[in-house]
Amino acid sequence: MPPPNDSLPPTLAPMDTPLDLKGGKKWLPISIQAMEGHLQQLIVPVPDFDTNKCIALRKNVSYSLQHLEFLHRCERDLEITSVIWTQNAKTFIIVGCGILEALFFYILVSSGKAAQTDWKSVSKTTTSECEIGGKKHRSEIEHFVKLDEPALEQMTFDAMCKRVEKRDLAKLGSEEFYKHLPYLRSLRNRVHIHDVNGTADTDWVKFNRKDLNLVKQVLLLLLQSSFFPAKNTDRFYFLNV
């Protein structure tokens, strides 16, 4: 369960209240319950994804959406340095891509298009070293057991995006939506801050307003797609560009 007093009542939109992050009073975001209500239009029990998993997924996505709203309010209400703004934008993009990944995963599972496997790895053995052509080599032997029934196979964000795009499982019918996914995937990979190639390969250089607006647009398109007959647009004001 979410912590007590974590949010405003679903009918009260934060942008209509004088409370802000620097106003000396407690600022509260759109409620978790309101976000869950919107997501429940899509995330319902299906084979391979039972009620308990649906509840947990809806909550995790709702928590992340509430985090995005907070980051939006940081920019709106506070005077912050360009470095802090950039780091907040980076966090917004990474969390936003996590939301896309979660929704894509459910869409794939519910449509029967998620990757499945008949095998489960049970052990892995490394052989002793040997020399071939003057260089040392070694081999790994992995043992698998066949499952009684196929099970969901772990997918990368990249694999999910490609599967969703191939059959337009997001039901958007828009190349505009899908063409941005590879770029957003590359930005999400910058969570690994040690992987740099030069003095200009920094977060401050790589993240900008255009990137922030892009992830907002993509998220809003999906959250207002045909999966969600009740659009509840007031709950996603922080995704407007």
Secondary structure, DSSP 4 states (H G I P E B T S, - for coil): -PPTT-S--TT--GGGSS--TTSSS----S-HHHHHHHHTTT---BTTB-HHHHHHHHHHHHHHHHHHHHHHHHHHH----HHHHHHHHHHHHHHHHHHHHHHHHHHHHHTT-S-EEEEEEEEEEEPPPEEETTEEE--EEEEEEEEEEEEE----HHHHHHHHHHTTTT----HHHHTTHHHHHHHHGGG-TT---STT-SHHHH--HHHHHHHHHHHHHHHTSTT-SS--GGGGGGG--
